[in-house]
Amino acid sequence: MKKFSIAIGMVAAALSSGAIAHDTTTPFSSRGACESASAGMSNAEKDWLVATFPDLFDTTGEAASFLTKAWTCDLNASDGNYYITDHIEQILGSRWFEQRNH
């Protein structure tokens, strides 16, 4: 369990440090535009995630599923735009992540 916790910490640090990271500062006028941009970023990042963390991700499909949950598009009520939001730490610590078939 300690090894797993260390690995999760490494993933969180790598993802949030910009080793791979979604653009969270660009406003999108629609949720669809935000989701499309996020999906494109995830597609570019999933191979790296599997190669860098093989102990946590077996396939690019598993990595893609994680990235979809880790980066969501949320409405900012103050300006009415959607932004990609980082939920990496929440997902890494979630029951969903714990119960994957890995």
Secondary structure, 3 states (H helix, E strand, C coil): CHHHHHHHHHHHHHHHCCCCCCCCCCCECCHHHHHHHHHHHHHHHHHHHHHHCCCCCCCHHHHHHHHHHHEEEEEECCCCEEEEEECHHHHHCCHHHHCCCC
